Structure formats: structure tokens, C-alpha cells
Amino acid sequence: MTSLEIVEQSGNRIVVRLKKIPLQYANALRRICLSGVPTFAVDDVVIIENSSVLADEGVAHRLAMIPLRTDLSRFVEPSACDCHSELGCSRCRVLLMLDSGSSDTTRTVTSSDLSSEDEVVKPVSPNIPIAVLAPGQKLKFEAYARLGRGSEHAKWNSASVAALIDGNNPEEHILTLETVGSLTAAEVIRAAVDELEKRLGDFQHTIATIG
């Protein structure tokens, strides 16, 4: 009987045993876990003031690579949203803001300085550096986060590690998964299983249509 058994789970890491699952399906699940499950990442940045030594593009890049906690139950990907707007709406984007103000000392602006309009979608860690500001320098911007997939850009990768090895029995495989915290490893596994089922269903429908 086909089954998925949790062997080990701690923090953002999970190890599962896949039984009676052909290798091609097990590997498809691994690939979806890595880059096929939607997560939040900053996609647009409006720089209001930046007197730091870091260029606007550098600030935007650093923001894009900050992992954001993701809630898939309340948000949809922009392509699936009814708003059909480039700016997005409350169902497909989250606004994060930062206003460093001015200081007489050198300081590091970090992810803890970001203010999110959503109570869940926030940086997974408060200690990620964004920019170092010298005395008198300021940084102020609005950042718009959206759901996306790692197959489009690495900033949306749903897992940092997804490794598959053979188990002890035929058609048994061990999948090890680690995330950066946007989603828990268990959340990624569940979403990846649903996504694989959907893709297989779409494929079967396409084949039936051609036939």
C-alpha cells in the first residue's frame, strides 16, 4: 500500500519514508518541495529615501532574499487573484514598510525594523541585515511581497534542501527536507502532495482530450 511515514521531524527539518511509490513520482514530489510550493517574497520596492552607500537596487535585492513567513490559507498567487491588478490587493500581496529615521551613530538596519501590514507575513528572523547607516544617513521604503514559486526565481524557493535516497525495500525512498522557515517542512510536504496530485490530474485530462 502506498504510504508516507514521518521518520524524523524537528524545527524546519523533516525526513519521510515513501513506500510503494515509483521513483519518478518520488522525484517529482522532491522537485515540487524544492521549488513548486508558493511562498512569500518581496517582489516590488518603492524607495522613498536612501542616503546609504547601498544603491537602491542593492536594497531591493537584499529585501527580496529575506525569507518571509507564509500563510497559504488566506492568500493566492497574483495570477489566480480576482483583482487582476498589477498593484495587487489584500488577497495577493502584503505591504512591508521601513523608516529608519536619523541617528548620530552608525547602526545596522535589520529585518526587525520592517513593519508588516499582516500579522503573519513577516521576516522569519529579526536579525537579517539590510543596510549599515552612517550618522545622518536614512533609509525609507515600501516593499510589496507576493506569492511565487522557486521555479520562477530562487527567492521563492519553498525548501533549501530536498534530497531523495533509496530505502531498504523496492519502491521505498527517503525524502529529507529542510526549509528556511517561510513554511514548516510539514506544510511544504502537504502542499507538495496536493500540487503533485493536481499536476497528475491535469496531465491525465490532457491525455484524455488528445485521445
C-alpha positions, 0 to 999 in steps of 0.5 A: 500500500502506498504510504508516507511515514514521518521518520524524523521531524524537528524545527524546519527539518523533516525526513519521510519514508515513501513506500510503494511509490515509483521513483519518478513520482518520488522525484517529482514530489522532491522537485515540487518541495524544492521549488513548486510550493508558493511562498512569500517574497518581496517582489516590488520596492518603492524607495522613498529615501536612501542616503546609504552607500547601498544603491537602491537596487542593492536594497531591493535585492537584499529585501527580496532574499529575506525569507518571509513567513507564509500563510497559504490559507488566506492568500493566492498567487497574483495570477489566480487573484480576482483583482487582476491588478498589477498593484495587487490587493489584500488577497495577493500581496502584503505591504512591508514598510521601513523608516529608519529615521536619523541617528548620530551613530552608525547602526545596522538596519535589520529585518526587525525594523520592517513593519508588516501590514499582516500579522503573519507575513513577516521576516522569519528572523529579526536579525537579517541585515539590510543596510549599515547607516552612517550618522545622518544617513536614512533609509525609507521604503515600501516593499510589496511581497507576493506569492511565487514559486522557486521555479520562477526565481530562487527567492521563492524557493519553498525548501533549501534542501530536498534530497531523495535516497533509496530505502531498504525495500523496492519502491521505498525512498527517503525524502529529507527536507529542510526549509528556511522557515517561510513554511514548516517542512510539514506544510511544504510536504502537504502542499507538495502532495496536493500540487503533485496530485493536481499536476497528475490530474491535469496531465491525465485530462490532457491525455484524455482530450488528445485521445 
